[in-house]
Amino acid sequence: MIDTDTSLPRDYIDKKGRKIIIRPYEEKDFPRLKEMYDVFEPKGLEAGLPPIENHVRKQWLHSVTKSFYSILALYRGKVIGHAGLDLSAPNQCPEYLIFIKQGYRDAGIGTAMSEIMRQLAETTGCPKVWLTVRSANTRAIRVFEKVSFRFRGVIDIQREMELIIKKKPSQNKKTRSSSKLTL
Ligand SMILES: CC(C)(COP(=O)(O)OP(=O)(O)OC[C@H]1O[C@@H](n2cnc3c(N)ncnc32)[C@H](O)[C@@H]1OP(=O)(O)O)[C@@H](O)C(=O)NCCC(=O)NCCS
């Protein structure tokens, strides 16, 4: 069953019994987030991400951490998961991305982070969130469908999925600029 607790930071005991801390990204986390992506495998598989070349990866990460609202999953002080919502363009629906380090996949962490991000997206006032994913990435698709993403557009090697945000009655008057992302 999907956990509906979005308060952060929070502890999450994964399917292997490890205590994972999920919390918002802070600027000081950059080196350890970069460390996760430096050893991340496979690189470049999902729309070229995370970039294979070191300098491109560093540039991409600078841009993502600047324009995305990010949350991290940490195990024993090391970053093992990163999820982000692109809030850089105020009038556009945000893109979602998520990467879980090898060795920590299939333990429920991606689902837990995506569920938190889904609920968080509800506070932004945006009507939908979208992402692209390879059709062959059935594990990612399973996770996205579990948190209510659905396919849109043409059937191809690369697919788009979107999540329609259900507005809560109390949020009907909320705009993105007045939204609070600090949970
Ligand atoms: C995709 C990803 C984010 C998912 O996160 P995760 O922590 O591994 O996922 P979870 O453990 O929460 O859930 C995986 C689900 O997929 C299922 N699954 C595992 N392998 C599968 C497969 N080959 N096909 C379909 N479902 C699969 C699991 O059984 C589980 O479902 P369940 O909870 O109903 O049993 C993570 O694996 C990852 O980062 N992969 C590499 C990068 C990537 O693909 N990012 C997404 C880019 S769009």
The ligand as an SDF file (V2000), in Angstrom:
LIG
                    3D

 48 50  0  0  0  0  0  0  0  0999 V2000
   12.8660    3.4340  -12.0520 C   0  0  0  0  0  0  0  0  0  0  0  0
   13.2240    3.6700  -10.6020 C   0  0  0  0  0  0  0  0  0  0  0  0
   13.1710    5.1580  -10.3020 C   0  0  0  0  0  0  0  0  0  0  0  0
   12.1920    2.9480   -9.7130 C   0  0  0  0  0  0  0  0  0  0  0  0
   12.5360    3.1020   -8.3700 O   0  0  0  0  0  0  0  0  0  0  0  0
   12.6630    1.8070   -7.4220 P   0  0  0  0  0  0  0  0  0  0  0  0
   12.9910    2.2630   -6.0710 O   0  0  0  0  0  0  0  0  0  0  0  0
   13.5930    0.8330   -8.0580 O   0  0  0  0  0  0  0  0  0  0  0  0
   11.1690    1.2430   -7.5100 O   0  0  0  0  0  0  0  0  0  0  0  0
   10.2890    0.5460   -6.3520 P   0  0  0  0  0  0  0  0  0  0  0  0
   11.1220   -0.4460   -5.6370 O   0  0  0  0  0  0  0  0  0  0  0  0
    9.6150    1.5770   -5.5480 O   0  0  0  0  0  0  0  0  0  0  0  0
    9.1700   -0.1680   -7.2140 O   0  0  0  0  0  0  0  0  0  0  0  0
    9.5110   -1.0060   -8.3070 C   0  0  0  0  0  0  0  0  0  0  0  0
    8.2400   -1.6900   -8.7760 C   0  0  0  0  0  0  0  0  0  0  0  0
    8.4510   -2.2160  -10.0880 O   0  0  0  0  0  0  0  0  0  0  0  0
    8.3110   -3.6340  -10.0450 C   0  0  0  0  0  0  0  0  0  0  0  0
    9.2950   -4.1370  -10.9840 N   0  0  0  0  0  0  0  0  0  0  0  0
   10.5820   -4.4740  -10.7850 C   0  0  0  0  0  0  0  0  0  0  0  0
   11.1500   -4.8500  -11.9400 N   0  0  0  0  0  0  0  0  0  0  0  0
   10.1970   -4.7600  -12.8770 C   0  0  0  0  0  0  0  0  0  0  0  0
   10.1680   -5.0020  -14.2840 C   0  0  0  0  0  0  0  0  0  0  0  0
   11.2490   -5.4210  -14.9440 N   0  0  0  0  0  0  0  0  0  0  0  0
    9.0000   -4.7780  -14.9490 N   0  0  0  0  0  0  0  0  0  0  0  0
    7.8930   -4.3380  -14.3030 C   0  0  0  0  0  0  0  0  0  0  0  0
    7.8610   -4.1040  -12.9720 N   0  0  0  0  0  0  0  0  0  0  0  0
    9.0010   -4.3030  -12.2810 C   0  0  0  0  0  0  0  0  0  0  0  0
    8.5520   -4.0250   -8.6200 C   0  0  0  0  0  0  0  0  0  0  0  0
    7.9610   -5.2670   -8.3320 O   0  0  0  0  0  0  0  0  0  0  0  0
    7.8790   -2.8600   -7.8940 C   0  0  0  0  0  0  0  0  0  0  0  0
    6.4890   -2.9610   -7.9560 O   0  0  0  0  0  0  0  0  0  0  0  0
    5.6430   -3.4540   -6.6370 P   0  0  0  0  0  0  0  0  0  0  0  0
    6.0160   -2.5110   -5.5290 O   0  0  0  0  0  0  0  0  0  0  0  0
    4.2300   -3.3120   -7.0480 O   0  0  0  0  0  0  0  0  0  0  0  0
    6.0910   -4.8390   -6.3600 O   0  0  0  0  0  0  0  0  0  0  0  0
   14.6490    3.1030  -10.2840 C   0  0  0  0  0  0  0  0  0  0  0  0
   14.6570    1.7190  -10.4710 O   0  0  0  0  0  0  0  0  0  0  0  0
   15.7360    3.7730  -11.1240 C   0  0  0  0  0  0  0  0  0  0  0  0
   16.2470    4.8140  -10.7610 O   0  0  0  0  0  0  0  0  0  0  0  0
   16.0870    3.1400  -12.2390 N   0  0  0  0  0  0  0  0  0  0  0  0
   17.1560    3.6720  -13.1010 C   0  0  0  0  0  0  0  0  0  0  0  0
   16.8680    5.0780  -13.6150 C   0  0  0  0  0  0  0  0  0  0  0  0
   15.4770    5.2280  -14.1900 C   0  0  0  0  0  0  0  0  0  0  0  0
   15.0140    4.3620  -14.9100 O   0  0  0  0  0  0  0  0  0  0  0  0
   14.8510    6.3640  -13.8690 N   0  0  0  0  0  0  0  0  0  0  0  0
   13.5570    6.7040  -14.3730 C   0  0  0  0  0  0  0  0  0  0  0  0
   13.7560    7.5560  -15.5800 C   0  0  0  0  0  0  0  0  0  0  0  0
   12.2450    7.9810  -16.3470 S   0  0  0  0  0  0  0  0  0  0  0  0
  1  2  1  0
  2  3  1  0
  2  4  1  0
  2 36  1  0
  4  5  1  0
  5  6  1  0
  6  7  2  0
  6  8  1  0
  6  9  1  0
  9 10  1  0
 10 11  2  0
 10 12  1  0
 10 13  1  0
 13 14  1  0
 14 15  1  0
 15 16  1  0
 15 30  1  0
 16 17  1  0
 17 18  1  0
 17 28  1  0
 18 19  1  0
 18 27  1  0
 19 20  2  0
 20 21  1  0
 21 22  1  0
 21 27  2  0
 22 23  1  0
 22 24  2  0
 24 25  1  0
 25 26  2  0
 26 27  1  0
 28 29  1  0
 28 30  1  0
 30 31  1  0
 31 32  1  0
 32 33  2  0
 32 34  1  0
 32 35  1  0
 36 37  1  0
 36 38  1  0
 38 39  2  0
 38 40  1  0
 40 41  1  0
 41 42  1  0
 42 43  1  0
 43 44  2  0
 43 45  1  0
 45 46  1  0
 46 47  1  0
 47 48  1  0
M  END
$$$$
